[in-house]
Amino acid sequence: MLYLWIKALHIMAIISWMAALLYLPRLFVYHCGAPVGSQQSETFKVMEMKLYRYISTPAMIVSWVAGLWMAWDAGWFSQGWLHGKLLLVVLLSAAHGIQGKWMKEFARDDRRRSERFFRFMNEVPALLMVGIVLLVVLKPF
């Protein structure tokens, strides 16, 4: 029964983490269009920081802890599909860290990247998620 509770927690954490990973670059797109120093720009800074610190980062940590616990409990560490999934989750975690870097750049009014760049980067977490879900559901190897 504990496994099912951990699995439910893992799924809820992943939903929260993915929502944040997909929404934060969208905020960056809109932030690019806000004049530096404007009320709108300052509001985006607060929204970005709260999303990253209070939703995205805790959800990532819970996803990792619950996922590793399930893999250990089920004895999956010898299975190839899990190795592939873990690689993609490491890349997703790297995307999380990069988004944090961009958030800090916006907080300093350091705008090096365009709206188009952030529109493109918004797709990276979605593509990684597709690979992760396919590996978990299909277990192809």
TAWOWO-V803652 format. One line per field, one symbol per residue. ss: DSSP state (h for helix, s for strand, l for the rest). psi: psi as a letter, one per 40 degrees, with the letter a starting at -180 (. if undefined). burial: I if it has 16 or more other ideal C-beta (glycine too) atoms within 10 Angstrom, else O. A space follows every 10 residues. Layout:
ss: ???
psi: ???
burial: ???
//
This chain:
ss: lhhhhhhhhh hhhhhhhhhh hhhhhhhhhh hhllllllhh hhhhhhhhhh hhhhhhhhhh hhhhhhhhhh hhhhlllllh hhhhhhhhhh hhhhhhhhhh hhhhhhhlll llllhhhhhh hhhhhhhhhh hhhhhhhhll l
psi: dddddddddd dddddddddd dddddddddd ddehhheidd dddddddddd dddedddddd dddddddddd dddefeeehd dddddddddd dddddddddd dddddddefh geiidddddd dddddddddd ddddddddge .
burial: OOOOOIIOII OOIIOIIIOI IOIIIOIIIO IIOIOOOOOO IOOIIOOIOO IIOOIIIOII OIIIOIIOIO OOOOOIOOOO IIOIIIOIIO IIIOIIOOII OIIOOIOOOO OOOOOOOIOO IIOIIOOIIO IIOOIOOOOO O
//
